[in-house]
């Protein structure tokens, strides 16, 4: 009886294995056919152009340590921006998380250290740039008065 059981097992195992191999070959053939169709064979040029536009790179990585990094202008019409909006749209990018040692908004200790030289020195640094901070926070359209108001606003939010 055991020999018969082994024979049935081998036949069943061979049949299942054959079925799975056959199924794999069929799936491979279908995938290959679909891949050839998706590769653009016979696809209209307008559709190919739309696909290429959709999948193109949105930027590039610069690994040159000597390259000058420029910040995009946030708002060329910054003349009417109130200090709160300037802080939110220009300053918060670095001063909320403390990027590269920037004083964090709300952290009185870090702002007290930065404010040790006085408000005028802080405003001058914000206008001219300091360390990793670009001049005018990266928005050259901001006036000196707007920069001063934004610095005062961040100091106020930090309890100073």
DRENROVEX-630970 format. One line per field, with one value per atom (N, C-alpha, C): residue number from 1; residue in one letter; x, y, z. Coordinates in Angstrom, 2 decimals, padded with zeros to 5 digits. Example, Ala and Ser with C-alpha at 12.3 -4.5 7.8 and 13.67 -1.06 7.14 Angstrom:
DRENROVEX-630970
num <- (1, 1, 1, 2, 2, 2)
residuo <- (A, A, A, S, S, S)
X <- (013.19, 012.30, 013.20, 012.85, 013.67, 012.90)
Y <- (-005.69, -004.50, -003.30, -002.25, -001.06, 000.03)
Z <- (007.80, 007.80, 007.80, 007.08, 007.14, 007.87)
end
This chain:
DRENROVEX-630970
num <- (1, 1, 1, 2, 2, 2, 3, 3, 3, 4, 4, 4, 5, 5, 5, 6, 6, 6, 7, 7, 7, 8, 8, 8, 9, 9, 9, 10, 10, 10, 11, 11, 11, 12, 12, 12, 13, 13, 13, 14, 14, 14, 15, 15, 15, 16, 16, 16, 17, 17, 17, 18, 18, 18, 19, 19, 19, 20, 20, 20, 21, 21, 21, 22, 22, 22, 23, 23, 23, 24, 24, 24, 25, 25, 25, 26, 26, 26, 27, 27, 27, 28, 28, 28, 29, 29, 29, 30, 30, 30, 31, 31, 31, 32, 32, 32, 33, 33, 33, 34, 34, 34, 35, 35, 35, 36, 36, 36, 37, 37, 37, 38, 38, 38, 39, 39, 39, 40, 40, 40, 41, 41, 41, 42, 42, 42, 43, 43, 43, 44, 44, 44, 45, 45, 45, 46, 46, 46, 47, 47, 47, 48, 48, 48, 49, 49, 49, 50, 50, 50, 51, 51, 51, 52, 52, 52, 53, 53, 53, 54, 54, 54, 55, 55, 55, 56, 56, 56, 57, 57, 57, 58, 58, 58, 59, 59, 59, 60, 60, 60, 61, 61, 61, 62, 62, 62, 63, 63, 63, 64, 64, 64, 65, 65, 65, 66, 66, 66, 67, 67, 67, 68, 68, 68, 69, 69, 69, 70, 70, 70, 71, 71, 71, 72, 72, 72, 73, 73, 73, 74, 74, 74, 75, 75, 75, 76, 76, 76, 77, 77, 77, 78, 78, 78, 79, 79, 79, 80, 80, 80, 81, 81, 81, 82, 82, 82, 83, 83, 83, 84, 84, 84, 85, 85, 85, 86, 86, 86, 87, 87, 87, 88, 88, 88, 89, 89, 89, 90, 90, 90, 91, 91, 91, 92, 92, 92, 93, 93, 93, 94, 94, 94, 95, 95, 95, 96, 96, 96, 97, 97, 97, 98, 98, 98, 99, 99, 99, 100, 100, 100, 101, 101, 101, 102, 102, 102, 103, 103, 103, 104, 104, 104, 105, 105, 105, 106, 106, 106, 107, 107, 107, 108, 108, 108, 109, 109, 109, 110, 110, 110, 111, 111, 111, 112, 112, 112, 113, 113, 113, 114, 114, 114, 115, 115, 115, 116, 116, 116, 117, 117, 117, 118, 118, 118, 119, 119, 119, 120, 120, 120, 121, 121, 121, 122, 122, 122, 123, 123, 123, 124, 124, 124, 125, 125, 125, 126, 126, 126, 127, 127, 127, 128, 128, 128, 129, 129, 129, 130, 130, 130, 131, 131, 131, 132, 132, 132, 133, 133, 133, 134, 134, 134, 135, 135, 135, 136, 136, 136, 137, 137, 137, 138, 138, 138, 139, 139, 139, 140, 140, 140, 141, 141, 141, 142, 142, 142, 143, 143, 143, 144, 144, 144, 145, 145, 145, 146, 146, 146, 147, 147, 147, 148, 148, 148, 149, 149, 149, 150, 150, 150, 151, 151, 151, 152, 152, 152, 153, 153, 153, 154, 154, 154, 155, 155, 155, 156, 156, 156, 157, 157, 157, 158, 158, 158, 159, 159, 159, 160, 160, 160)
residuo <- (X, X, X, X, X, X, X, X, X, X, X, X, X, X, X, X, X, X, X, X, X, X, X, X, X, X, X, X, X, X, X, X, X, X, X, X, X, X, X, X, X, X, X, X, X, X, X, X, X, X, X, X, X, X, X, X, X, X, X, X, X, X, X, X, X, X, X, X, X, X, X, X, X, X, X, X, X, X, X, X, X, X, X, X, X, X, X, X, X, X, X, X, X, X, X, X, X, X, X, X, X, X, X, X, X, X, X, X, X, X, X, X, X, X, X, X, X, X, X, X, X, X, X, X, X, X, X, X, X, X, X, X, X, X, X, X, X, X, X, X, X, X, X, X, X, X, X, X, X, X, X, X, X, X, X, X, X, X, X, X, X, X, X, X, X, X, X, X, X, X, X, X, X, X, X, X, X, X, X, X, X, X, X, X, X, X, X, X, X, X, X, X, X, X, X, X, X, X, X, X, X, X, X, X, X, X, X, X, X, X, X, X, X, X, X, X, X, X, X, X, X, X, X, X, X, X, X, X, X, X, X, X, X, X, X, X, X, X, X, X, X, X, X, X, X, X, X, X, X, X, X, X, X, X, X, X, X, X, X, X, X, X, X, X, X, X, X, X, X, X, X, X, X, X, X, X, X, X, X, X, X, X, X, X, X, X, X, X, X, X, X, X, X, X, X, X, X, X, X, X, X, X, X, X, X, X, X, X, X, X, X, X, X, X, X, X, X, X, X, X, X, X, X, X, X, X, X, X, X, X, X, X, X, X, X, X, X, X, X, X, X, X, X, X, X, X, X, X, X, X, X, X, X, X, X, X, X, X, X, X, X, X, X, X, X, X, X, X, X, X, X, X, X, X, X, X, X, X, X, X, X, X, X, X, X, X, X, X, X, X, X, X, X, X, X, X, X, X, X, X, X, X, X, X, X, X, X, X, X, X, X, X, X, X, X, X, X, X, X, X, X, X, X, X, X, X, X, X, X, X, X, X, X, X, X, X, X, X, X, X, X, X, X, X, X, X, X, X, X, X, X, X, X, X, X, X, X, X, X, X, X, X, X, X, X, X, X, X, X, X, X, X, X, X, X, X, X, X, X, X)
X <- (000.83, 000.00, 000.86, 001.99, 002.88, 003.46, 003.78, 004.34, 003.32, 002.05, 000.99, 000.80, 000.92, 000.79, 001.89, 003.12, 004.24, 004.06, 003.54, 003.33, 002.29, 001.21, 000.16, 000.74, 001.57, 002.19, 003.06, 003.91, 004.81, 004.01, 002.95, 002.11, 001.43, 000.88, 000.21, 001.20, 002.36, 003.38, 003.85, 004.05, 004.49, 003.41, 002.16, 001.06, 000.98, 001.08, 001.02, 002.22, 003.39, 004.59, 004.48, 003.98, 003.78, 002.80, 001.70, 000.70, 001.30, 002.09, 002.70, 003.72, 004.49, 005.45, 004.71, 003.66, 002.84, 002.23, 001.70, 001.10, 002.16, 003.35, 004.44, 004.80, 004.85, 005.17, 004.08, 002.84, 001.73, 001.80, 002.03, 002.13, 003.32, 004.45, 005.63, 005.32, 004.63, 004.31, 003.37, 002.38, 001.46, 002.19, 003.03, 003.79, 004.72, 005.36, 006.25, 005.47, 004.30, 003.48, 003.03, 002.62, 002.20, 003.37, 004.54, 005.72, 006.09, 006.01, 006.33, 005.33, 004.08, 003.06, 003.26, 003.64, 003.82, 005.12, 006.05, 007.33, 007.19, 006.03, 005.82, 005.67, 005.75, 005.58, 004.16, 004.05, 002.73, 001.98, 002.60, 001.92, 002.03, 000.94, 000.95, 001.94, 002.60, 003.64, 003.14, 001.90, 001.37, 001.28, 000.85, 000.73, 002.11, 003.07, 004.44, 005.01, 004.74, 005.24, 004.63, 003.33, 002.69, 003.29, 003.55, 004.15, 005.55, 006.35, 007.71, 007.69, 006.75, 006.64, 006.28, 005.40, 004.95, 006.04, 006.95, 007.95, 009.33, 009.46, 010.78, 011.20, 012.49, 013.03, 012.60, 012.30, 011.87, 013.02, 014.17, 015.33, 016.58, 017.67, 018.91, 019.71, 020.52, 021.32, 022.67, 023.06, 024.36, 025.27, 026.33, 027.25, 028.53, 028.59, 029.76, 029.72, 030.66, 030.61, 030.91, 031.48, 031.81, 030.72, 029.67, 028.61, 027.82, 027.45, 026.66, 025.20, 024.57, 023.17, 022.35, 021.36, 020.48, 019.09, 018.44, 017.07, 016.11, 015.01, 014.05, 013.35, 012.96, 012.23, 010.84, 010.45, 009.17, 008.03, 008.17, 007.10, 007.71, 007.70, 008.29, 007.50, 006.23, 005.41, 005.30, 006.43, 006.45, 006.17, 005.89, 005.74, 004.62, 003.59, 002.46, 002.36, 003.44, 003.40, 003.55, 002.61, 002.77, 003.85, 004.40, 005.48, 005.11, 003.88, 003.47, 003.57, 003.18, 003.23, 004.69, 005.54, 006.95, 007.57, 007.26, 007.80, 007.31, 006.03, 005.45, 006.01, 006.12, 006.48, 007.99, 008.74, 010.16, 011.02, 010.77, 011.66, 011.42, 010.17, 009.81, 010.49, 010.86, 011.50, 012.71, 013.45, 014.63, 014.42, 013.68, 013.58, 012.53, 011.74, 010.82, 011.56, 012.41, 013.10, 014.53, 015.06, 016.42, 017.47, 017.18, 018.10, 019.45, 020.52, 021.90, 022.15, 021.51, 021.75, 020.93, 019.95, 019.10, 018.32, 018.18, 017.39, 015.94, 015.42, 014.05, 013.04, 012.00, 010.91, 010.27, 010.15, 009.58, 010.62, 011.88, 012.96, 013.67, 013.28, 013.83, 015.33, 015.85, 017.28, 018.11, 017.70, 018.47, 018.37, 017.21, 017.06, 017.80, 017.87, 018.60, 020.08, 020.61, 022.00, 022.20, 021.27, 021.37, 021.16, 020.37, 020.02, 021.05, 022.10, 023.09, 023.75, 023.94, 024.56, 023.57, 022.29, 021.27, 020.43, 019.28, 018.32, 018.91, 019.62, 020.18, 021.15, 021.96, 022.90, 022.16, 021.09, 020.30, 019.66, 019.12, 018.48, 019.52, 020.70, 021.78, 022.16, 022.26, 022.57, 021.47, 020.23, 019.11, 019.11, 019.50, 019.54, 020.71, 021.86, 023.07, 023.30, 022.65, 022.88, 023.97, 023.87, 024.87, 024.94, 026.16, 026.38, 025.56, 024.66, 023.88, 022.66, 022.31, 021.12, 021.43, 020.64, 020.88, 020.43, 020.94, 020.49, 018.97, 018.37, 016.91, 016.12, 016.71, 016.03, 015.77, 016.41, 016.21, 015.19, 014.61, 013.63, 014.14, 014.83, 015.41, 014.38, 013.11, 012.08, 011.69, 012.11, 011.76, 012.57, 011.91, 012.59, 013.26, 014.13, 014.80, 013.78, 012.74, 011.70, 010.93, 010.68, 009.97, 010.85, 012.14, 013.06, 013.06, 013.17, 013.16, 011.86, 010.72, 009.43, 009.36, 009.91, 009.88, 010.76, 011.94, 012.83, 012.14, 011.53, 010.82, 009.68, 008.99, 007.89, 008.40, 009.53, 010.08, 010.54, 011.12, 011.53, 010.31, 009.24, 008.01, 007.42, 007.42, 006.90, 007.74, 009.01, 009.92, 009.95, 009.10, 008.99, 010.03, 010.64, 011.63, 011.10)
Y <- (-001.19, 000.00, 001.24, 001.20, 002.34, 002.66, 001.66, 001.88, 002.56, 002.17, 002.78, 004.24, 004.49, 005.85, 006.75, 006.22, 006.98, 007.26, 006.30, 006.47, 007.54, 007.56, 008.57, 009.95, 010.02, 011.30, 011.85, 010.99, 011.42, 011.88, 011.17, 011.55, 012.89, 013.05, 014.30, 015.45, 015.21, 016.25, 016.67, 015.70, 016.00, 016.78, 016.43, 017.13, 018.58, 018.80, 020.16, 020.97, 020.37, 021.06, 021.42, 020.50, 020.76, 021.90, 021.89, 022.95, 024.31, 024.37, 025.64, 026.15, 025.23, 025.64, 026.16, 025.48, 025.94, 027.30, 027.49, 028.77, 029.88, 029.58, 030.56, 030.97, 030.00, 030.30, 031.19, 030.93, 031.74, 033.16, 033.29, 034.62, 035.38, 034.71, 035.35, 035.86, 035.06, 035.46, 036.67, 036.67, 037.81, 039.06, 038.95, 040.10, 040.64, 039.77, 040.19, 040.93, 040.42, 041.08, 042.45, 042.57, 043.86, 044.83, 044.33, 045.18, 045.74, 044.94, 045.43, 046.48, 046.32, 047.30, 048.59, 048.50, 049.70, 050.42, 049.77, 050.39, 051.46, 051.61, 052.68, 052.18, 050.88, 050.37, 050.65, 051.46, 051.76, 052.82, 053.48, 054.49, 055.85, 056.62, 057.91, 058.87, 059.74, 060.62, 061.58, 062.05, 062.96, 062.28, 061.04, 060.30, 060.03, 059.67, 059.46, 060.75, 061.89, 063.18, 063.49, 063.21, 063.45, 062.56, 061.31, 060.38, 060.84, 061.23, 061.70, 062.95, 063.84, 065.07, 064.72, 063.73, 063.33, 062.67, 061.95, 061.19, 061.83, 063.04, 063.66, 064.08, 064.23, 064.61, 066.03, 066.27, 067.60, 068.44, 067.87, 068.62, 067.80, 068.36, 067.61, 067.84, 066.88, 066.94, 067.56, 068.53, 069.18, 068.71, 068.02, 067.51, 068.34, 069.46, 070.32, 071.18, 070.99, 071.76, 073.24, 073.61, 075.01, 075.73, 075.02, 075.64, 076.63, 077.73, 078.74, 078.34, 078.28, 077.90, 079.18, 079.27, 080.44, 080.00, 080.83, 080.54, 081.21, 080.57, 081.22, 082.37, 083.36, 084.48, 083.98, 084.17, 083.65, 084.49, 085.79, 086.67, 087.95, 088.12, 089.31, 090.55, 090.42, 091.55, 091.59, 091.60, 091.48, 092.80, 093.86, 095.18, 095.23, 094.44, 094.52, 093.34, 092.57, 091.41, 091.86, 091.48, 091.79, 090.90, 091.30, 090.52, 089.06, 088.80, 087.42, 086.55, 087.12, 086.38, 086.16, 087.17, 087.03, 085.91, 085.89, 084.85, 083.48, 083.38, 082.10, 081.62, 082.52, 082.11, 082.13, 082.96, 083.09, 082.52, 082.95, 082.63, 081.25, 080.82, 079.59, 078.35, 078.37, 077.21, 076.75, 077.69, 077.34, 077.57, 078.61, 078.99, 078.21, 077.38, 076.51, 075.27, 074.70, 073.47, 073.70, 074.91, 075.20, 074.67, 074.69, 074.18, 074.87, 074.09, 074.58, 075.59, 075.38, 076.23, 077.51, 077.66, 078.86, 078.87, 080.03, 080.09, 079.68, 078.80, 078.30, 079.32, 079.52, 080.38, 079.72, 080.47, 079.96, 079.54, 079.46, 079.06, 080.32, 080.82, 082.08, 082.01, 080.86, 080.72, 080.93, 080.31, 080.47, 081.89, 082.52, 083.90, 084.88, 084.59, 085.47, 085.49, 084.33, 084.25, 085.06, 084.92, 085.64, 087.14, 087.49, 088.89, 089.58, 088.88, 089.45, 090.70, 090.73, 091.89, 093.02, 092.75, 093.79, 093.58, 094.23, 094.09, 094.59, 095.73, 096.27, 095.29, 094.61, 093.63, 092.44, 092.00, 090.88, 091.26, 092.47, 092.92, 093.01, 093.53, 093.64, 092.25, 091.27, 089.90, 089.33, 089.64, 089.14, 089.79, 091.06, 091.76, 091.27, 091.10, 090.74, 089.23, 088.48, 087.04, 086.72, 085.55, 085.13, 083.61, 083.09, 081.64, 081.07, 080.14, 079.50, 080.32, 081.37, 082.16, 083.09, 083.02, 083.91, 085.33, 086.34, 087.71, 087.80, 088.56, 088.79, 087.48, 086.46, 085.18, 084.48, 084.97, 084.38, 085.11, 086.18, 086.95, 088.38, 088.69, 090.02, 091.12, 090.78, 091.80, 092.43, 091.82, 092.36, 093.61, 094.61, 095.84, 095.69, 096.64, 096.62, 096.68, 097.52, 097.64, 096.34, 095.64, 094.36, 093.32, 093.34, 092.41, 092.71, 093.97, 094.36, 093.89, 094.13, 093.73, 092.21, 091.46, 089.99, 089.51, 090.12, 089.74, 090.05, 091.23, 091.60, 090.62, 090.19, 089.25, 087.91, 087.42, 086.15, 086.28, 087.43, 087.66, 087.66, 088.31, 088.39, 086.97, 086.17, 084.80, 083.95, 084.35, 083.60, 084.14, 085.11, 085.64, 086.71, 087.31, 088.37, 089.73)
Z <- (000.00, 000.00, 000.00, 000.69, 000.76, -000.61, -001.41, -002.74, -003.63, -003.50, -004.27, -003.86, -002.56, -002.04, -002.59, -002.65, -003.18, -004.66, -005.39, -006.83, -007.09, -006.30, -006.45, -006.12, -005.09, -004.72, -005.85, -006.43, -007.50, -008.71, -009.07, -010.22, -009.94, -008.74, -008.39, -008.36, -007.75, -007.65, -009.05, -009.94, -011.30, -012.05, -011.86, -012.53, -012.04, -010.73, -010.18, -010.66, -010.64, -011.10, -012.58, -013.39, -014.82, -015.04, -014.26, -014.37, -014.02, -012.94, -012.52, -013.55, -014.13, -015.16, -016.39, -016.78, -017.92, -017.65, -016.45, -016.08, -016.09, -015.62, -015.62, -017.04, -017.96, -019.35, -019.95, -019.67, -020.19, -019.62, -018.32, -017.69, -018.27, -018.47, -019.05, -020.46, -021.25, -022.63, -022.64, -021.76, -021.68, -021.23, -020.21, -019.71, -020.79, -021.53, -022.60, -023.69, -024.04, -025.06, -024.58, -023.32, -022.78, -022.69, -022.33, -022.22, -023.59, -024.61, -025.95, -026.40, -026.03, -026.40, -025.63, -024.35, -023.53, -023.86, -024.52, -024.84, -025.92, -026.48, -027.46, -028.88, -029.09, -030.44, -030.91, -031.94, -032.48, -031.70, -030.73, -029.92, -030.63, -030.63, -031.30, -030.62, -031.39, -030.86, -029.78, -029.89, -028.88, -027.52, -027.52, -026.27, -025.68, -026.53, -026.06, -025.46, -026.10, -025.59, -024.23, -024.05, -022.75, -021.67, -022.02, -021.05, -020.68, -021.66, -021.38, -020.52, -020.75, -019.94, -018.50, -018.34, -017.01, -016.18, -016.82, -016.08, -016.08, -016.62, -016.65, -015.24, -015.05, -013.75, -013.40, -012.13, -011.70, -011.20, -011.07, -010.61, -010.81, -010.36, -010.45, -009.19, -008.85, -007.64, -007.98, -007.17, -007.36, -006.23, -006.59, -005.57, -005.48, -006.20, -006.17, -004.91, -003.97, -002.73, -002.94, -004.08, -004.35, -005.14, -005.50, -006.29, -005.44, -006.02, -005.31, -005.37, -004.23, -004.14, -004.07, -004.93, -004.91, -004.53, -003.78, -003.36, -004.34, -004.68, -005.57, -004.85, -005.62, -005.04, -004.69, -003.44, -002.97, -003.52, -003.48, -003.92, -004.45, -005.77, -006.35, -005.95, -005.64, -005.22, -003.71, -003.03, -001.58, -000.86, -001.61, -001.00, 000.04, -000.15, 000.77, 001.73, 001.87, 002.77, 004.22, 005.09, 006.52, 007.14, 008.29, 008.91, 009.16, 009.56, 009.84, 008.59, 007.44, 006.19, 005.76, 005.96, 005.63, 006.45, 007.75, 008.62, 008.16, 007.84, 007.43, 006.09, 005.11, 003.76, 003.49, 004.22, 003.92, 005.05, 006.26, 007.38, 007.98, 008.01, 008.73, 008.17, 006.88, 006.29, 007.09, 007.66, 008.44, 009.94, 010.29, 011.69, 012.48, 011.83, 012.58, 013.06, 012.19, 012.55, 013.03, 012.86, 013.30, 012.34, 011.04, 010.03, 010.14, 010.16, 010.19, 011.30, 012.43, 013.59, 013.63, 012.75, 012.79, 014.09, 014.74, 015.97, 015.69, 016.50, 016.31, 016.84, 016.06, 016.50, 017.72, 018.80, 020.03, 021.06, 020.66, 021.57, 022.04, 023.20, 023.72, 023.92, 024.31, 024.55, 023.29, 022.19, 020.96, 020.41, 020.60, 020.13, 021.05, 022.33, 023.25, 022.87, 022.50, 022.06, 020.78, 019.83, 018.57, 018.77, 019.78, 020.04, 020.94, 021.33, 022.23, 021.64, 020.33, 019.68, 019.44, 019.69, 019.52, 018.28, 018.28, 017.19, 015.87, 015.90, 014.66, 014.00, 014.81, 014.27, 013.68, 014.34, 013.82, 012.48, 012.41, 011.17, 010.06, 010.38, 009.39, 008.87, 009.79, 009.37, 008.48, 008.80, 007.99, 006.60, 006.54, 005.25, 004.40, 005.00, 004.25, 004.16, 005.02, 005.08, 006.08, 006.68, 007.65, 007.63, 007.55, 007.48, 006.32, 006.60, 005.54, 005.14, 005.92, 005.60, 004.44, 003.37, 002.24, 002.57, 001.86, 002.08, 001.93, 002.83, 002.85, 002.89, 003.51, 003.65, 002.33, 001.26, -000.06, -000.91, -000.40, -001.17, -001.32, -002.42, -002.59, -002.73, -002.90, -003.04, -001.70, -000.58, 000.74, 001.04, 001.62, 001.99, 003.35, 003.68, 004.99, 006.12, 005.94, 006.98, 007.15, 006.06, 006.16, 006.87, 006.59, 007.26, 008.76, 009.12, 010.54, 011.20, 010.55, 011.13, 011.29, 010.32, 010.42, 011.57, 011.73, 012.84, 014.16, 014.27, 015.50, 015.77, 014.69, 014.85, 015.39, 014.87, 015.35, 016.80, 017.15, 018.54, 019.46, 019.01, 019.80, 019.99, 018.90, 019.01, 019.93, 020.11, 020.97, 022.39, 022.68, 024.04, 024.38, 023.40, 023.66, 023.21)
end
